[in-house]
C-alpha cells in the first residue's frame, strides 16, 4: 500500500511538471512573442539605440559607442592592473610592502592622462550638443503643445503655414487597453494616433515645444530629439529626416495618469506627397471654418457633436458615457443635466479636478457647442437643451 501511495505521488508530481512544461511552451509561443519590430519605432528585444534617421541621431549613436569603448578600456586596464598587482605581489608568496613617498612623475601622469581622456570625450560631445541646439534657418517651424494627454500641432512657418490639429491615441487601441488586452500582436500597439505629424524629407524642421497644463516632453528616438514642453515657456529643437517613413516616440516626462497614452507619430513624406498633403489639409480647414454666430438646429449640432465626442472624449468617458474608474460618467451627470449651460461650458474651457478633466480650449467654438449639445441629448440625458457657438465664444 505504501509503495502504491509513493507511486501515485510521483505520478502527480510528474503530471504537474508536464503541465508546467506545457504552460511554459504555450507562453513562449503566445501571440505576445509574435510582435514584429516596428520600423521607426521600438524593436523586439531592443538593446541598442533606435536606428538613426537623422545626422544628429547618427552622431549620438557614434558617441554612445565611442564613450562606451573608452569607459570599457579604462575599466579593464585599471581593474586589470589592480587585480594583477594584488595577485602577483600577495603576502603569501613572500612579497613585502614597499616603502616610498610621493612621486612627482606619477602625480603628473595620473593628472594629465585623465585630463587628455576627458578632452577627447568632450570635443565630439560638445560638437553634437551644439549642432542639436542650432535651430536657425529652418525650412518649416511647427509648434508642438502638450496637453493631458495628447499633442497639438500648429504649422507656424514654411510650407503648410496655418495648418493646425490635435493628435490623439487611436480610440481602438485605447479600448483594447481599457479592456485589459494582453498579448496584443499589434506592432504599433499604443503608438497609433488619429492625426500624425506630417513633414517633408530632407527639410530642416524646427519644433517649438510648450504645454497647456503640466510638463511634457516631445521625443522621437529615431530623430535623436527630446525636448521638454513646459507651461509658460517656449523651448525648441530640430531634425532633418533623411528618409521617408513612419517614426514613433512618446511623451518622456511623467505627466499624469494617462502618460502612457500620449504617443508621437511623425510621418515623413517626399516633397511631392507633402505638397499634396498640405493642399488636402488646407481644403479640409476651409471646409471646417465655421461662423460662430451661426444658429444651429438641434439635430444638426448633435450629429456634429457625436463625431467630436468620438474623436476626443470617448477614450475616457466611454462611448456609453458611463466613465471608467476615476473618470466621472456623463450619463446622468448633474453638470450635464443642469439648466445653466455655462457650467458645462466652463468645465470644457478650463478643465477641473486639477487637470483630471483637461481643458479643451483648442477645439473651436462650434465643436465645443456641438459636443456639449450631444452630451445633453444622448443616452438618458434627454434635456432638449441646445448650446450655440456664440455662447461658447462669449464664455472664453
N, C-alpha and C positions, 0 to 999 in steps of 0.2 A: 504493500500500500504506500509506503514511504517513497519507494522508487517511482511509483506512478505519479505521486504528487510532485516529485522533483522534475520528472519528465514533462509534466503538464506546465510547471512553472517556466521551464526552459522554452517550451513551445510558445508560451505567451510572450516571453522576452524577445524571442526571435521574431515573433509577429509584430511586436512594437517597433523593432529595429527595421523590419521591412517596410512598415508603414511610414516610419520617419524617412527612410531612403526614398520612397515614392513621393513623399511631400517635398523633399529637397529637390528631386528631379523635376517635379511639377513647377516648383518655384523658379528653378533655373530656366525652364522652358516657358515660363509665363510670358504674356504679352509685354510686360514691362521691359523685358530684355529684347523685344523686337523693335524698339525705337531706334531710328537711324540718326546719324549725325545730321544736324541742321545747318546747311550751308549759310554762312553769315551769322550763325548763332552757336549755341553750345553743342559739343560733341559728346558722344557716349564715352564714358571713362576718360574724359579730357584731363590731361595733366599739365599741358603746356599752355601758353598764351594762345588766344584765338588767332587763326590765320589772318595776316595783315592785309588790309585793303587800301591803306594809305602809306605814304612815305614815313609819316610820323610813327605809325604803328610798327613799320619795319624797323625803324631806328630804336624804338622801345624794345622790340624783341631782340635785336642785336645787343643792346645794353644789358638786357636781362641775362643773356648767356655770358657776355663779357665779364660782368660783375660776379656771376656765379663761379666762373672758371678761376678768376683771381682769388676769390674767397676760398675756394676749394684748395687751390695750390698753397695758399698761406696756411690753411688748416693742416694739410698733410705735412708740409715742411716743419711747421712749429711743433706739432704734436709728435711727428716722427723723430725729430731731434730730441725732444724731451724724453720720449719713451726709450729711445736708443741709449741716451745718457744714463737714464735710471737703471736700465738692464745691464749695460756694459760696465758701469762703474759701481755696481752694487757692493755692499759691505761684505756679503757672503763669499765673494771671490778674492777678498783681501785688499780691496781699494779703500784708501783713507781720504777723508775730505781735504781738499786743498785750502790753503790759507793765503788769500790775496786781497788787495784793496781795489779801489775804483780804477777802471781802465778808461782813459780818455778816448781811445780808439773805439772801444765797444760802445761808449756813450754816444759818440758821433754816429756810429753805424746804425744803432737802433733808433736814432732820431731822424737821420737823413733818409734811410731806406723806406720807413713808413710814410714819410712826407712825399717822397717821389711816387710811391704807390697811390697815395690819396690824390695827388695831382693828375696822375694818369687816369684815374677813375672819374675825377671831377670834370675834366675838359670835355669829353664826349657827352657826359650827362648834362652839363651846362648848355652845350650846343643844342641838345634835344629839347631841353626845357624852354630855352629862348625861342626856338623855332615853333614850339607848340603854343606859345603865347602871342605870336605875331599874327594878329587878326586883320592887319591892314590890307588894302587893295582886294577886298573880297568881291567876287562876282555876284553873289547872292547873300543877302542878310535875312535871317529868319529868327524871330523871337519865339523861344520855347518857354511857355509858362506852366509851372507845375501846379496842379490842383489836387485836392484829395478826392478821387485818385485817378487822374487822367492827365493828358498833356494837351495844351492849347498851342497851336502853331499859327503864327502870323508872318506872312512874307512881306518884309518891310522895304527891301531894296533889291533891284535886279529883276530879271525875267520872272514874272509871276507876282510882282508887287501888287498888294491889295488882297491877295488870297488869304483866307483865314478859316480854320476849322478846329474842331476838338477831336482828339484821338483817344478812344476808349477801348478797353479789353473787349474782345468779341463776346457777346452775350451767351453764345452757345458754350464757350469754354468756361465762362463763369458759372453757368448752370451745372456743368459737369463737376466743377469743384464744389459747388454748394451741395450737390448730391453725394459727396464723398467718393468721387470716382477714383478708383485705384487701378494701377497697371494700364493707364491710358496709353495706347500705342499711337499717339499723335506727335509727330516730330516737333511741331511748334506749339505744344500744349502750354497755355497761359502766356503765349507770346503773340498770338494773333490779335490784331486790332481792326476796328471798323474803318479807320481812315489813316493809312500810313503817311509818314512824312516823305515827300517825293522831291528828289533833287537830280540835277543832271550830272553825268560823269565828267571827270576832268575839269571841274569848275571849283574854285575856292568858295566854300560855303561857310559863312560866319554864323555861329549860333549864339544868340544873346539869351541868357537864362535869367529868369526871375520866378517868383512864386506868389501865389494868391493867399496862402494860408500858413503853411509850415515850411521847413527846409526840405527841399527835394534835391535830387542830383541827376543830371542828364548824362548818361553814359552809354557808349556803343563800343565794346571792346575791339571789334574789327577795325575801327577807325582810330583807336588809341586816344579816345577823348573821354573825359569825366569832368564835369563842371557843376558845382553846387548851384542850386536855384534858391535864392534867399529872399523872403518877403521884404520889399522896400529897397532892395539892392539890385544892381544890374551887373552881371558877370558875363564874360564871353569866352568862346573857344572856336576852333575852326577845323575843317577837314577838307580834303580833296580826294574823293573816291576815284580809284584808278581802274575800276571795272564795274560793269553793271551787275545788278542782282539785288537780293533782299538781305538786309543786315539787321541784327536784333540787339537790343540792350534792355536795361531795366532801370528804374529809379534805384540809385545806390545810396540813398540816405533814408534811414528808418523814419517813415513819415506817418505812421499810424497803423491801424488795424488792417487796412486794405493795401499795405505796402507791396505785398506780393502780387497784386493785381494791377500794376502800373507799368506795363511793358512799353518798349520803344521799338517801332518798326520803321526802318528807313529803306525806301525803295529807290535805287539808283537807276536812272533811265538814260538812254542815249539822247543826244541833243535834239534829234527829230521827235522822238517819243515824248520827251519832256515838253517841247513846244506844243505838241498836240494835247498833252495833259493840261497845260496851262490854259489853252483855249477852252477845253471842256469845263474846267473849273470856273472860268470866268462866265461861261454861259449859265452854269448852274447857279452862280451867285446872283447873276442878273435876274434869273427866274425867281430867286428866293427873296429879292428885295420887296419888302412889304411896307406899305404905308401904315404907320402906327395909328393914324386917325381913321383907318378903315373900320367900319362897323360890320362885325361878322354875325352870321346866323349861328344858332346853337349847334345844329347838326354838322355844319362845315368846320367849325372850330374844334369840335370834339373829334372829328376824323383826323384832323391835323395833330391834335394833342395825343392821339393814340400812337402815332409814329414817333413823336418826340419822347413820349414815355418809354416806348420800347427801346429807343436808342440810348437813353440817358438814365432812366430811373428803374427799369425793370430788374437790373442786375442786383440791386439792393432790396428794393421794396417788393420784388417778385411780380410776375405778370398778374398774379391773383390779387395783388395789393395787400397781402397778408403779412408782409415783412418776414424777417428771419432773425432769430437770436435777438441781439440788441437793437436791430432795425425795427422801428415802430411801423405798425400796419397803417395803410392809408384807407383801407376799407373800414368805415365806421369811425375814423379819427375825428376828434372834436374840432380841430382846426379846419378840417376839410368841410365838415357839416355846418360850421359857423356861418351865420348870415353876413358877418363882417368879412368881406372878401380880402380886405387889406392885411389881415393877419396871415393868411397863407401866402400872399404876395411878398410880404416882408421876410417870411421864412425862406423862400426861394431866392430872394435877392441878397440876404445877409447870412443865411445859414443859422444853425442853432446847436445847442448842446456841445459847445467847444469844438465845433468842426465835425462832430459825428454826422451831422447833416450839413454838407458843404454848401457854400453859396453858388448860385448858378447865374451870376451876372453876365457871363459870357454868352448866354443864349439871348436871342432877340426878344423884343417886347412881345411880338406876335407868338413866338414859340412858348414863352412863359405863360402868356394868357391862355394859349391852347392847352398846355399840359395841366394847368390848374382847372380849366373848364372840364377837361377829360376826367380828372380825379373826382370832381364834384358831381359827375353824372355817370360814373361807371360803378360796377359791382353793386353793392347795396346802397351806394350813395346817389340816390335819385333826387338831388336837391333842385334841379331845374335852373340852378344859378349859372350865369354866363359872365366870364371876365373878358373885357375888351382890352386890346393892346394899349389903348390910351390910358387905362387905369394903371397898368404896369409902368408905363413911361412916367406917369405923374409920381409914382412911388419911388422911383430910382433916386 
